[in-house]
Amino acid sequence: MSDQTTQKRIAEFVKAHGKPGTAVKAVVEPIGRAGARIVLVGADGAMGDVMAKDVESATNAVDAVDNVEQAEWDRETIAATKIGFAHRRKMASMQS
């Protein structure tokens, strides 16, 4: 995926799940040779993810989009997520 496409997808998530004065949180996770995953947490608690070719590209894409802040999986970020029943059920079925 190109850097511009990554930025566009982040911006689309911000438009759908952001709100003025509250930044969307972005956690960049390396996933080996496949690149990096950007997990987005919206102001409304929605989660989304975008793939990038590497951690540097992912970090640069996050920095290039307004109303997004780099984050870690800390208490604040985890508390901001709203995981619905359907997602919990899906994740539970993957444990079997």
ZAROMAR-153028 format. One line per field, with one value per residue (C-alpha): residue number from 1; residue in three letters; chain; x, y, z. Coordinates in Angstrom, 3 decimals. Example, Ala and Ser with C-alpha at 12.3 -4.5 7.8 and 13.67 -1.06 7.14 Angstrom:
REM residues 2
resi	[1, 2]
resn	[ALA, SER]
chain	[A, A]
u	[12.300, 13.670]
v	[-4.500, -1.060]
w	[7.800, 7.140]
This chain:
REM residues 96
resi	[1, 2, 3, 4, 5, 6, 7, 8, 9, 10, 11, 12, 13, 14, 15, 16, 17, 18, 19, 20, 21, 22, 23, 24, 25, 26, 27, 28, 29, 30, 31, 32, 33, 34, 35, 36, 37, 38, 39, 40, 41, 42, 43, 44, 45, 46, 47, 48, 49, 50, 51, 52, 53, 54, 55, 56, 57, 58, 59, 60, 61, 62, 63, 64, 65, 66, 67, 68, 69, 70, 71, 72, 73, 74, 75, 76, 77, 78, 79, 80, 81, 82, 83, 84, 85, 86, 87, 88, 89, 90, 91, 92, 93, 94, 95, 96]
resn	[MET, SER, ASP, GLN, THR, THR, GLN, LYS, ARG, ILE, ALA, GLU, PHE, VAL, LYS, ALA, HIS, GLY, LYS, PRO, GLY, THR, ALA, VAL, LYS, ALA, VAL, VAL, GLU, PRO, ILE, GLY, ARG, ALA, GLY, ALA, ARG, ILE, VAL, LEU, VAL, GLY, ALA, ASP, GLY, ALA, MET, GLY, ASP, VAL, MET, ALA, LYS, ASP, VAL, GLU, SER, ALA, THR, ASN, ALA, VAL, ASP, ALA, VAL, ASP, ASN, VAL, GLU, GLN, ALA, GLU, TRP, ASP, ARG, GLU, THR, ILE, ALA, ALA, THR, LYS, ILE, GLY, PHE, ALA, HIS, ARG, ARG, LYS, MET, ALA, SER, MET, GLN, SER]
chain	[A, A, A, A, A, A, A, A, A, A, A, A, A, A, A, A, A, A, A, A, A, A, A, A, A, A, A, A, A, A, A, A, A, A, A, A, A, A, A, A, A, A, A, A, A, A, A, A, A, A, A, A, A, A, A, A, A, A, A, A, A, A, A, A, A, A, A, A, A, A, A, A, A, A, A, A, A, A, A, A, A, A, A, A, A, A, A, A, A, A, A, A, A, A, A, A]
u	[0.000, 1.356, 1.998, -0.681, -3.251, -2.369, -2.822, -6.116, -7.512, -6.463, -8.105, -11.314, -11.387, -10.853, -13.720, -16.039, -15.002, -13.239, -14.583, -13.139, -10.951, -10.465, -7.713, -8.058, -5.470, -3.113, -1.058, 1.647, 2.462, 5.259, 4.128, 7.398, 8.067, 4.456, 5.051, 3.176, -0.378, -1.893, -4.717, -7.001, -9.308, -11.898, -13.429, -16.584, -14.659, -14.668, -11.615, -10.094, -6.803, -4.665, -1.602, 1.679, 4.873, 6.971, 6.958, 8.605, 5.989, 3.208, 4.546, 4.959, 1.408, -0.014, 1.981, 0.752, -2.970, -4.626, -6.427, -4.471, -1.994, 0.520, -0.514, 0.411, -1.831, -2.002, -4.949, -6.281, -6.233, -7.760, -10.489, -11.324, -12.242, -15.781, -15.806, -19.260, -20.808, -20.293, -16.557, -16.208, -18.036, -15.810, -12.663, -13.959, -14.605, -11.004, -9.754, -11.255]
v	[0.000, 3.434, 6.067, 8.294, 5.500, 4.844, 8.535, 8.629, 5.668, 7.195, 10.495, 8.641, 6.980, 10.357, 11.845, 8.998, 8.523, 11.675, 14.799, 18.290, 18.605, 14.845, 13.221, 9.760, 7.484, 5.499, 2.557, 1.431, -2.273, -3.991, -7.258, -8.594, -8.813, -7.929, -4.358, -2.509, -2.295, 1.011, 0.410, 3.437, 4.236, 6.904, 9.451, 7.313, 4.182, 2.601, 0.599, 0.307, -0.680, 0.253, -1.556, 0.115, -1.214, -0.627, 1.075, 4.242, 4.657, 3.985, 6.563, 9.132, 8.505, 9.025, 12.245, 13.546, 13.379, 16.078, 15.157, 11.895, 11.213, 8.415, 6.183, 3.034, 0.321, 2.085, 2.410, 5.539, 4.013, 0.732, 2.555, 4.620, 1.518, 0.227, -3.404, -4.662, -8.068, -9.220, -8.507, -10.244, -13.291, -13.389, -13.183, -15.885, -18.248, -17.753, -19.119, -22.568]
w	[0.000, -0.875, 1.788, 0.244, 0.387, 4.032, 4.858, 2.952, 4.887, 8.212, 7.217, 6.258, 9.683, 11.380, 9.376, 10.353, 13.992, 15.155, 16.770, 17.239, 20.294, 20.700, 18.676, 17.198, 18.786, 16.559, 17.819, 15.385, 15.675, 13.737, 12.165, 10.796, 7.089, 6.297, 7.525, 10.236, 11.444, 12.525, 14.984, 15.172, 18.081, 17.336, 19.673, 19.557, 20.627, 17.167, 16.175, 12.751, 11.252, 8.305, 6.993, 6.045, 4.455, 7.589, 11.004, 9.687, 6.938, 9.429, 11.883, 9.112, 7.873, 11.365, 11.773, 8.392, 9.243, 11.356, 14.589, 15.098, 17.892, 18.366, 21.255, 23.125, 24.490, 27.835, 30.224, 28.481, 24.981, 26.097, 28.033, 24.927, 22.892, 22.714, 21.722, 20.873, 21.443, 17.844, 18.007, 21.384, 20.034, 16.955, 19.089, 21.452, 18.542, 17.374, 20.721, 20.076]
